[in-house]
Amino acid sequence: MPQRWSATGRRSLRKEVSQSPGNPFQSLRPELWTKPLTPQQLECIQELCSHRLQRMPVQYILGEWDFQGLSLKMVPPVFIPRPETEELVGWVLEEVAQRPPAVGAQGGPLILEVGCGSGAIALSLLSQLPKSQVVAVDKAEAAVSLTRENAQRLQVQDRIRIIPLDVTSEGCWTQLLPWGPVDLVVSNPPYIFHKDMEQLAPEICSYEDLVALDGGEEGMDIITHILTLAPRLLNASGSIFLEVDPRHPELVGSWLRSRPDLHLSLAAVRKDFCGRPRFLHIQKSAS
């Protein structure tokens, strides 16, 4: 049986092969171009290939992945952050830069992330907004644990509170009140239409937590819970930023119009790099 390759070994090879995931061979040090692999390296590569042939995602095989310039630990079944979500983070950063400085005690925005997964969104915002603080929630213990570990790896654990919480549970908002009011709510929630789940690739179905993907009949189950929860926690001019299915902007807009009691309105829709309406900015208005 081949020897298991440790996470340290995976990181070592990844560092040798690539300083940038998108440009691996050009980054290979010239002295390694013709250097034969050792038997141990060959065993390690064979093991990695075996995992990939079993359709394990590359992120899980390597044990880490880059997101917004941060190297984050990845472990199954915690949801793997997608490239589109980097655009969501970028939009949030643009909006924060255009706003007046926060007047809170911390001197920067207080952000709530719903469904933190690996911590990709929360930790990216913390790294690029040095005075910000984040409250991150997820109902999956594996996600809570991984976000906590990644926060410690990046040494931002003092600026993030990670709370195990199911936002669909009755009265869950009361557990967040002590940390509010927040300036922003950000989420990449489960938004796939249930009927579309069967079309997902084997890499997703066999390894990732499907609860983090399945948004119910119209993909709106968790989205509507977030929108119902947010007004209780946002400050007077707070905003919600969501990643959604391209069919959702119209559905979310219609749903918000049916709930005037929430005092929320769809302020803007932004397309992803494929030209699909993917991100929503929802604004809280005066009650």
C-alpha positions as CSV (number, residue, x, y, z in Angstrom):
1,M,0.0,0.0,0.0
2,P,1.4,3.4,-0.9
3,Q,2.5,5.6,2.0
4,R,0.0,8.3,2.7
5,W,1.2,11.8,1.8
6,S,1.0,14.2,4.7
7,A,-0.4,17.7,4.4
8,T,3.1,19.0,4.8
9,G,4.2,16.9,1.8
10,R,1.4,18.2,-0.3
11,R,2.2,21.8,0.6
12,S,5.9,21.2,-0.1
13,L,5.2,19.9,-3.6
14,R,2.7,22.6,-4.3
15,K,5.2,25.2,-3.3
16,E,7.8,23.7,-5.6
17,V,5.5,23.3,-8.5
18,S,3.6,26.6,-8.3
19,Q,3.5,30.0,-6.7
20,S,0.3,30.7,-8.6
21,P,-2.4,28.0,-9.1
22,G,-3.1,29.3,-12.6
23,N,0.5,29.2,-13.9
24,P,2.2,26.1,-12.5
25,F,4.8,25.0,-15.0
26,Q,6.1,28.5,-15.7
27,S,6.7,28.9,-12.0
28,L,8.7,25.6,-11.7
29,R,12.3,26.3,-10.7
30,P,14.6,25.7,-13.7
31,E,16.7,23.2,-11.7
32,L,13.7,21.0,-11.2
33,W,12.9,20.7,-14.9
34,T,15.1,17.7,-15.6
35,K,15.5,16.4,-12.0
36,P,14.2,12.9,-11.7
37,L,11.5,12.3,-9.1
38,T,12.4,10.2,-6.1
39,P,10.5,6.9,-5.4
40,Q,8.7,8.6,-2.5
41,Q,7.7,11.5,-4.7
42,L,6.4,9.0,-7.3
43,E,4.4,7.2,-4.7
44,C,2.9,10.5,-3.5
45,I,1.9,11.5,-7.1
46,Q,0.4,8.1,-7.7
47,E,-1.7,8.5,-4.5
48,L,-2.8,12.0,-5.6
49,C,-3.8,10.6,-9.0
50,S,-5.7,7.8,-7.4
51,H,-7.7,10.3,-5.4
52,R,-8.4,12.4,-8.5
53,L,-9.5,9.3,-10.5
54,Q,-12.0,8.8,-7.7
55,R,-13.3,12.3,-8.6
56,M,-12.1,13.9,-5.3
57,P,-11.8,17.7,-5.8
58,V,-8.3,19.0,-6.3
59,Q,-8.8,21.4,-3.3
60,Y,-9.4,18.4,-1.0
61,I,-6.5,16.5,-2.5
62,L,-4.0,19.4,-1.9
63,G,-5.6,20.1,1.5
64,E,-5.5,23.9,0.9
65,W,-6.6,26.4,-1.8
66,D,-6.1,30.1,-2.5
67,F,-8.9,32.6,-2.2
68,Q,-8.4,36.3,-2.5
69,G,-4.7,35.8,-2.0
70,L,-5.1,33.8,1.2
71,S,-4.1,30.2,1.5
72,L,-7.0,28.4,3.3
73,K,-7.1,24.8,4.6
74,M,-9.7,22.6,2.8
75,V,-11.2,19.4,4.2
76,P,-14.2,17.4,3.1
77,P,-17.1,17.9,3.4
78,V,-16.8,21.6,4.0
79,F,-18.0,23.6,0.9
80,I,-15.2,24.7,-1.4
81,P,-15.2,28.4,-2.2
82,R,-15.7,29.2,-5.9
83,P,-14.0,31.9,-8.0
84,E,-17.3,33.8,-8.4
85,T,-17.4,34.3,-4.6
86,E,-14.2,36.3,-4.9
87,E,-16.2,38.8,-7.0
88,L,-18.8,39.0,-4.1
89,V,-16.0,39.9,-1.7
90,G,-14.7,42.5,-4.2
91,W,-18.1,44.2,-4.4
92,V,-18.4,44.3,-0.6
93,L,-14.9,46.0,-0.5
94,E,-15.9,48.5,-3.1
95,E,-19.0,49.5,-1.2
96,V,-17.2,49.7,2.1
97,A,-14.6,52.0,0.5
98,Q,-17.4,54.4,-0.7
99,R,-19.1,54.7,2.7
100,P,-18.3,57.1,5.5
101,P,-16.0,55.6,8.2
102,A,-17.8,53.4,10.7
103,V,-18.2,55.1,14.1
104,G,-18.2,51.9,16.1
105,A,-15.7,51.2,18.9
106,Q,-13.7,49.1,16.5
107,G,-13.3,51.9,14.0
108,G,-14.4,49.7,11.0
109,P,-17.4,47.8,9.8
110,L,-19.0,45.0,11.8
111,I,-19.9,42.2,9.4
112,L,-22.1,39.2,9.8
113,E,-21.4,36.2,7.5
114,V,-24.1,33.6,7.3
115,G,-22.8,30.1,6.3
116,C,-19.1,30.7,6.8
117,G,-17.9,27.3,5.4
118,S,-14.1,27.4,5.3
119,G,-14.1,31.1,6.3
120,A,-13.2,32.3,2.9
121,I,-15.5,35.4,2.8
122,A,-15.1,36.4,6.4
123,L,-11.3,36.0,6.5
124,S,-10.8,37.8,3.1
125,L,-12.8,40.8,4.5
126,L,-10.8,40.8,7.7
127,S,-7.5,40.7,5.8
128,Q,-8.4,43.6,3.6
129,L,-10.3,45.7,6.1
130,P,-7.8,45.9,9.0
131,K,-10.2,47.6,11.4
132,S,-13.2,45.4,10.7
133,Q,-14.7,42.7,12.8
134,V,-16.7,39.7,11.8
135,V,-19.4,37.5,13.4
136,A,-19.4,34.2,11.3
137,V,-22.1,31.6,11.7
138,D,-22.7,28.1,10.3
139,K,-24.8,25.2,11.4
140,A,-22.2,22.6,10.4
141,E,-19.7,21.8,13.2
142,A,-17.1,20.9,10.5
143,A,-17.4,24.4,9.0
144,V,-17.2,26.1,12.3
145,S,-14.1,24.2,13.2
146,L,-12.4,24.8,9.8
147,T,-13.2,28.6,9.9
148,R,-11.7,28.7,13.4
149,E,-8.6,26.9,12.2
150,N,-8.1,29.1,9.2
151,A,-8.6,32.2,11.3
152,Q,-5.8,31.0,13.6
153,R,-3.5,30.2,10.6
154,L,-4.0,33.8,9.3
155,Q,-3.7,35.2,12.9
156,V,-7.0,37.1,12.8
157,Q,-8.8,35.0,15.5
158,D,-9.0,38.0,17.8
159,R,-11.3,39.9,15.3
160,I,-13.8,37.1,14.5
161,R,-16.5,35.4,16.6
162,I,-17.4,32.0,15.1
163,I,-20.8,30.8,16.3
164,P,-22.5,27.4,15.6
165,L,-26.0,28.5,14.5
166,D,-28.8,27.4,12.3
167,V,-30.5,30.5,10.9
168,T,-33.7,28.5,10.2
169,S,-34.2,27.8,13.9
170,E,-36.9,29.8,15.6
171,G,-35.5,32.8,17.6
172,C,-32.0,32.3,16.4
173,W,-31.6,36.0,16.0
174,T,-31.6,36.4,19.7
175,Q,-28.3,34.6,19.9
176,L,-26.8,37.3,17.6
177,L,-28.2,40.4,19.3
178,P,-25.4,40.7,21.8
179,W,-22.9,41.2,18.9
180,G,-25.0,43.7,16.9
181,P,-26.0,45.9,15.4
182,V,-24.0,45.0,12.3
183,D,-23.2,47.2,9.3
184,L,-23.2,44.4,6.7
185,V,-24.6,40.9,6.3
186,V,-22.8,38.9,3.7
187,S,-23.6,35.3,2.5
188,N,-23.1,32.8,-0.2
189,P,-26.0,30.7,1.0
190,P,-27.3,27.4,-0.4
191,Y,-29.1,28.6,-3.5
192,I,-29.3,25.7,-6.0
193,F,-32.8,24.8,-7.0
194,H,-33.6,21.3,-5.6
195,K,-34.5,19.9,-9.0
196,D,-31.0,20.9,-10.3
197,M,-29.1,19.0,-7.6
198,E,-29.1,15.8,-9.6
199,Q,-27.1,17.6,-12.3
200,L,-24.2,18.4,-10.1
201,A,-20.8,16.9,-10.9
202,P,-19.6,13.7,-9.1
203,E,-16.9,15.8,-7.4
204,I,-19.6,17.8,-5.7
205,C,-22.1,15.0,-5.0
206,S,-19.6,12.6,-3.6
207,Y,-17.5,14.9,-1.4
208,E,-19.1,18.2,-0.5
209,D,-21.8,18.9,2.0
210,L,-25.0,19.0,-0.1
211,V,-26.8,20.8,2.6
212,A,-24.5,23.8,1.8
213,L,-25.8,23.8,-1.8
214,D,-29.5,22.7,-1.8
215,G,-31.7,25.8,-1.5
216,G,-35.0,24.0,-1.7
217,E,-37.7,24.1,-4.4
218,E,-36.8,27.5,-5.8
219,G,-33.4,27.9,-4.2
220,M,-34.8,30.5,-1.8
221,D,-35.2,28.6,1.5
222,I,-32.1,30.0,3.3
223,I,-32.2,33.3,1.4
224,T,-35.6,34.1,2.8
225,H,-34.5,33.2,6.3
226,I,-31.5,35.5,6.0
227,L,-33.7,38.4,4.7
228,T,-36.1,37.8,7.5
229,L,-33.3,37.8,10.1
230,A,-31.2,40.7,8.8
231,P,-33.5,43.7,9.7
232,R,-33.4,42.7,13.3
233,L,-29.6,42.8,13.3
234,L,-28.6,45.6,10.8
235,N,-28.0,49.1,11.8
236,A,-30.3,51.8,10.3
237,S,-28.4,52.0,7.0
238,G,-27.1,48.5,6.8
239,S,-26.8,46.3,3.7
240,I,-27.0,42.7,2.7
241,F,-24.8,41.2,0.0
242,L,-25.8,37.8,-1.4
243,E,-24.5,35.4,-4.0
244,V,-27.5,33.8,-5.8
245,D,-28.6,31.8,-8.8
246,P,-29.1,33.9,-12.0
247,R,-32.9,33.3,-11.7
248,H,-33.0,34.8,-8.2
249,P,-32.8,38.6,-8.7
250,E,-36.4,38.6,-10.0
251,L,-37.6,36.2,-7.4
252,V,-35.9,38.0,-4.5
253,G,-37.2,41.4,-5.7
254,S,-40.8,40.0,-5.9
255,W,-40.5,38.4,-2.4
256,L,-39.2,41.7,-0.9
257,R,-42.1,43.6,-2.4
258,S,-44.4,41.1,-0.7
259,R,-42.8,41.8,2.7
260,P,-42.8,45.6,3.2
261,D,-42.6,45.0,6.9
262,L,-38.9,44.1,6.5
263,H,-38.0,47.5,5.2
264,L,-35.6,46.0,2.7
265,S,-35.2,46.9,-1.0
266,L,-33.2,45.4,-3.8
267,A,-30.6,48.2,-4.5
268,A,-28.4,46.6,-7.2
269,V,-27.7,43.4,-9.1
270,R,-24.2,42.6,-10.4
271,K,-23.2,40.1,-13.0
272,D,-20.4,37.5,-12.6
273,F,-17.5,37.1,-15.0
274,C,-19.7,35.0,-17.2
275,G,-22.2,37.7,-17.6
276,R,-24.9,36.1,-15.4
277,P,-26.8,38.1,-12.7
278,R,-25.1,36.6,-9.6
279,F,-24.9,39.1,-6.8
280,L,-27.4,41.2,-4.9
281,H,-27.1,44.3,-2.8
282,I,-30.1,44.7,-0.6
283,Q,-30.5,47.9,1.4
284,K,-32.3,48.5,4.7
285,S,-34.5,51.6,4.7
286,A,-35.8,53.6,7.6
287,S,-38.7,51.9,9.4
